[in-house]
Amino acid sequence: MWGGTIACFDFEGKELWKDKWTPFGRHHARAHEPILHESRVIVTYVPKHDLPVSATTKAGAKPLGRGKEFWNFLRAYDLKTGELIWQAEAGTSVHSTSMIGQLPNEKLAILSGRGGGHQPPEEPYGLSMIDFSNGKSIWDASIKGYAAAQNASWKKNRVHFFVGETHQSLSSMTGKMKKETSIFEKVTITKWNGKDYETKYNQIFKKSKKIITYFTNILIGDYHYFRSFEGFMIGRVNLKDGKVEYLEVPAQVVRQKEKSEAKLWGKTIPNDMKNADGFKATMDKRNAGSGWGHVSSAPPIVVGDRIYFPTMVGIVYVLNWNAPVLDENALISVSDVGKAGETWTLSGLAYANGALYARTMKELICFGN
């Protein structure tokens, strides 16, 4: 799938079916990953087809307004035939990464959200639990200040998300509020002081423009992990007792001669942003940054008792996700997938048959046993 088209091909490259539409300005499917389940594929879709080409630009889309005909919706297609099965009742914002799961009553559902940057037209801002069988809303929750640039994370009984200065939890069955915790006040911080790590309790974490680095949140066990927006901190919220912990990590490791390495704290080497042919693949200076803050980051993954956080500059933080304390002892390694300053990626890691796979702008990489 790409902006404005979804197509299905067989393994010989023959096109089996296709559907096309006109992306509405900057509000097309940027963060949503197609969901494959029970012979269906679920994508985000703008139903209005007869838009001018100018509508694909931010300037050209603005005069058209914010009507429902310009909203993104989840749509379910029959994977074999391309037949439309349903279109969701609730809208889905451009930055929402929707997640499928199973409710306590064993009904399959998809959590999706609305809100965030660039004033997405879908309203009201907040979350919806969508019935996988027919696209109807099981519940819709209006949440002031909700930003969809996070993974729509939920477990069987609870929905967990970040909004404003807090971590919040709702009932997955009703969408009603269950818990709210500040992630800036009375937190535990383990920080590098220039020589060693030191841990301080009941701290005030410096507030930032956004609450987390986009799409870095993941649920595992009793924890909701994330990367901070500023400060190069990996954080987690204990879903049982509400305790919030932060661990500062090196911004980058730089490999030197004789297998030694230097750790950079608080800064990274500017990236060349070049592909394997030496072509500079972007004109946006933000892509030369660290991969923390205002960036749609690759999401972390969990394999066994390890959690892997990749960053745009090719650094991968590996932690023991179930460590009793989120301090330096929980940090297994700070690794890289390429040379500092010459490695750029927004791809997540993948795991299969005992090996991890990574992709940068220059290479495909397999890390085996």
Secondary structure, DSSP 4 states (H G I P E B T S, - for coil): -BTTEEEEE-TT--EEEEEE----TT-SSSSPPPEEETTEEEEEE-------GGGGSHHHHGGG---GGG--EEEEEETTT--EEEEEEEE--TT-B-EEEE-TTS-EEEEEEE--TT--S-SS-EEEEEETTT--EEEEEE-TTB---SB-EE-SSEEEEEETTEEEEEETTT--EEEEEESSSSEEEEEE-SSSEEEEEEE-PPP-SSSSSTT--EEETTEEEEE-SSSSEEEEEETTT--EEEEE--SEEEE-GGG-EEEESS--PPP--B-TTS-B----GGGGS-SSSSS-PPPPEEETTEEEEE-TTSEEEEEETT-SS-SGGGEEEEEESS-TTS----PPPEEETTEEEEE-SS-EEEE--
